[in-house]
Amino acid sequence: MDFCFFLIGFKEFNKPLADVGTVNCYCGNCHNQSAHAVRTINSVTLFFIPVLPFYFSKRLKCSICGASGDLDSTAIDRMKQGQPVAIG
């Protein structure tokens, strides 16, 4: 009897938003100035290798507690001007 075994999963990949810079933002969850703007790509993986990306977003992600929140165009414009925003 032959067996076919595939290890399929989901993974989130985060990359800093280059056009925003490194503005430290407020995290409403842990109350630290540790949130940064990232571009998030959710992908289906096969044996831990990303195969099919299915969701792209721009988010604020806290580097301490891991909380995140979506960024809209107004918040991105404020961050480009050097003004911090907060995770809601």
Protein Blocks (a to p, Z undefined) as FASTA:
>chain_A
ZZddddddddddddddfknopaddddfklopafbccddddddddeehiafbdcbdcdddd
dfklopacdddfklmmmmmnopacddZZ
